[in-house]
Every structure is written in C-alpha cells, then in structure tokens.
Amino acid sequence: MSVFEGFRFRKVSSPIHDLDPRVKFFYVCILFVIALMFNQLLPLIVLFFVPLPFVFMAGVQRQWLRSLKGAIFLATIIFATNLVSRYIYSGYVWSAIMLEESIALTFRFIVLVAAFSVFFLTTSPDHLGLALEQSHVPYEFCFAFTTAVRFVPVLAEEAQTIMDAQKARGLELERGNFLKRVRNYIPILIPLIVSAIRRSLELAEAMESRAWGTTKNRTNLYVLRLKTGDYGLVVISIALLIVATYIWLSVPIPTVTTLLHM
Amino acid sequence: MIEVKDVHFAYPTGVKALRGVSLTIHDGDFIAIMGQNGAGKTTLVKHLNGLLKPTEGEVIVDKVKTKETSVAKLARKVGFVFQNPDHQLFCETVEEEVAFALKNFGFKEKATKKRVSWALNLLDLEGYRQTSPFMLSGGERKRVALASVLAWDPKYVILDEPTIGQDYQQKEKLRQFIIQLNAQEKTVIIVTHDVEFVAECNPRVVLMTDGKIVADGEAQKILTNEKLVAQASIVPPQITQIFLGLADLGLPTDIIDVHEAREVLITRLEATS
C-alpha cells in the first residue's frame, strides 16, 4: 500500500514547489518534445540530467528515485522488444548499433518518466486543480479530479483495514490456483466499493449543504500569479527548445559506437 | 495464555506505534485496553492474532510465536471483531456472512449449519437469517459482525471499540453478553475509551499512552486514580468524579460502581441522622 503514499498531500515548501504549476507543466512538455525529437543515445543521456537540479532543489531525490525504480520493469520490456525486433528485422545479425538504438529508445522512456515524475512530485493536487480551473476547465471537472486524487490514500487505508478484517475471519488471499485467488478478493472488493459509494453520497450531501454550485463565478482564496521565478523557468524552457532545435537541424550527432571506435 | 514480550512496532511510514509493551493475558481474563486515540491500543491487539508482527520482541499465543505462523491459523483461536462492521460484511444474506469464516476454517457442512444457527440465536438475529446485511441498522450490523466471529467459538475474543455508535440499551445488552462470554471461560479483550462502559463491566484495565503501558490492574484502582487517568487523557467515570469531589466529607474515593455508591451513601446518611 506504500505505493499510494505518493498521492498523500503534503504541504512542502521549496523554490520548485512554489513555482506556478502551469509553468512547470510547460517545462515538462518542452522536455517531452525534445525527448521525442532525438532518437540518438547521446542527446537523450544529456536530457536525462536536465531535470536533476530541479529534483535536488525540491529535495525529492528519494521519491524521484523510487518512481524511476518503478519504471524499470516497463523499461526492460521496451529494451527487449526493441532489441529483438531489430534483430529479427535485420535478418538475424547482431550489431553494436542495434544495441545502441535500443538503449536510446529505452532512455527516451526513462527521460519522460523522470521529467513527469518531477512535475507530479512537486505539485500538490490542490495546486493542480487550481491550475486546471484557471485554464478555464469547467469547475465540476477540476473538483472531480482533485477529489479523486485526494481519496486515493484514504481508499488504500480502507482496503488495508478490510483485508485485515477478512484475514481475521480466516481468509487466505494467497491460497488456491489463479482463479481461486482472484475470487479471494471478492470479500475485499465488495465492502470497499460499498463504502466508496457511501462515502461519495455523503460527500455530495455535505457539498450541497455547503452550497456547492450556487454561483457560476466562484472566487478563489488563492489565485495563481506568475512570479519572477516562473518567468525564469519559461525563459529556460524556451532556451532549451531553441538549443535543441538548432542541434537537431544542423549538428551531426555521432553515435557512441563510432566514438568508441575512434 | 498470550504473552507479549517487550514488543516494539513501527509502521512502514516510520510511525512508532508501540515502544516496549509487555503484557500477559491469562485464560479467562477480561481485559479492557484503554487510552487516547493514537496510544497504540488497536496496534497492540492486532499483534495478538498476527495481523501485525512485532519489529522487536515477540508475541506468543498458547506457546506459538506469532512470527512463525499465519493469521489464518491464529484466527482460529483469536477472534477479532473490527470496529466498523462495514469493513467485513459482503455476503448476500446474514446466514452466509456468519458461515464465511466457518468455510474458511474448513468446518463440515453439518457443523457449519449448526454453528450458524447457534450464533444467530445467541445474538438474537434468527429473524434476519435471509436478510441482506446491508439492509440492517448499524447496531444490527455490529451484531452480525460479532456473530460471524463467535460462530467458530474462538478461545480469545477481541472487540475493537464495541460500544461506538450504540445506544444505551444496546450497550447494556452488549455488557451482559460480554460478561456471559467471560463466565463461559472465554478470554475477552476489549479496546475502548468508553469509561462508563468499563466502569460498569469492572474488568482488568490496561492503560496505554504513547505506545507504552502506563498502568495495569483492577478497574476500581485505575479509573479512580486521577493522575493516571489524566495521563492517558480520559476522565474518571461520573460516579467517581462525584466521590472525588466529596473527598473532604471523608467518603471513599475509589468508587466506580453505582450500586456500591448507593450503599456507601445510605450508610453514611443513616449514621448522621
């Protein structure tokens, strides 16, 4: 259940946490675009290190490494399918360049995960909801989104309690063949779903009794405004994009294989 | 006998819930574990049926270390009724709900039927046999949860916050029921901060604060000790508060039972008149 800990809202303050979520999202999108522009290994390795100062300034190294660890499984699959399909495509002949290309595409995936996890690790769900709202997404959607995110840890905790309660009645989750194991989860899923529905109805009543949706134009206690740091990040992002485009258009990128042979 | 030996426990999030707890529970004991929220009461009782394993120290249930066995095996001996019945009810009928654990423990069909009837009868649920547990009231659901645990006749019964959300009559029924269970040689452990309920039951009280046991003894001794009680953030029972306030009249201060209080007052009044 510790996987869901990441969703738990923590009020943390750092230069990165305080940045405008819209600008952070813009920055991550630029990294995303650049990662898609290149399919050579060298620039992708460089790109991997670009968000690092970000991670350290926000002080989220541990969580960041954990999310990278979580990506290892998928990365391995990407690497394996690339390598195998290249091998088959080239008529069952091995070459170093094949290996390099596969590593490069795996790295591209890792770069994307690294960049996006920085965004999610340093942006609270509330902030995200606020950003959505100020980007003129209808408030109902913003509210549904933030509520959903907010209740993930609550539900995870509840699932744990239900599991304990059923184990105390002799339920063994790990017993039996595959089908039996799936069925073992019914005594956990039903109370969980029932209580989630109950909770949502209660939430709806509580919201209505607090006049939810009375006025079309809600006002917010907190309003996102761009500050100096935000403008700085916009400039950095655009500069990154310009440099990347220049390299992409006019600098020949050597492969690591040729560099090693020199 | 359940032995808890210098148990420490920390949750994966790093929260230290138990800091060196030692406790011996004898067969036939009736224990109330009390203390404020977050004192570690529920964490402690979750160790007794192996749902949690100590990070340090050990828990031994009838000579078996909980670290070396499974929850399912321990649960056969140690029945645990959770606070919120909605966390366990999932079957279509009350009957199936009560039979669920029996099937898990591998009871034969005939024995299962017999035990289900027995448990439903015991908790006055016979009329709801074919009803969906979700259609019942809160108090009834709690009784179904209790029946579903008592059905397999565990040697130890743990009740987590049994009085929450119950009205006075239900509480009184529950009290009589617990005392009846205890009289039948069952070891009963309740986790609660309902002081009045405990005062009426008069069990052995284990008081917890900050993951440690701060007092262990008769309810009458502990609940009338203002210092101890304040340390655990609970208040003495009302009747005790009255007698603590009348201490200057030379009345005893260790009273938790209303009937006893009546006797004391009558004797006193007769003496003065």
Interface residues (C-beta under 8 A of the other chain):
Chain A: S2 E5 E158 T161 I162 D164 A165 Q166 K167 A168 R169 G170 L171 E172 I186 P187 I190 P191 V194 S195 R198
Chain B: P12 T13 K46 N49 L51 S70 V71 A72 A75 R76 G79 F80 F82 N84 D86 H87 Q88 L89 F90 F100 A101 N104 F105 F134 S148 V149 W152
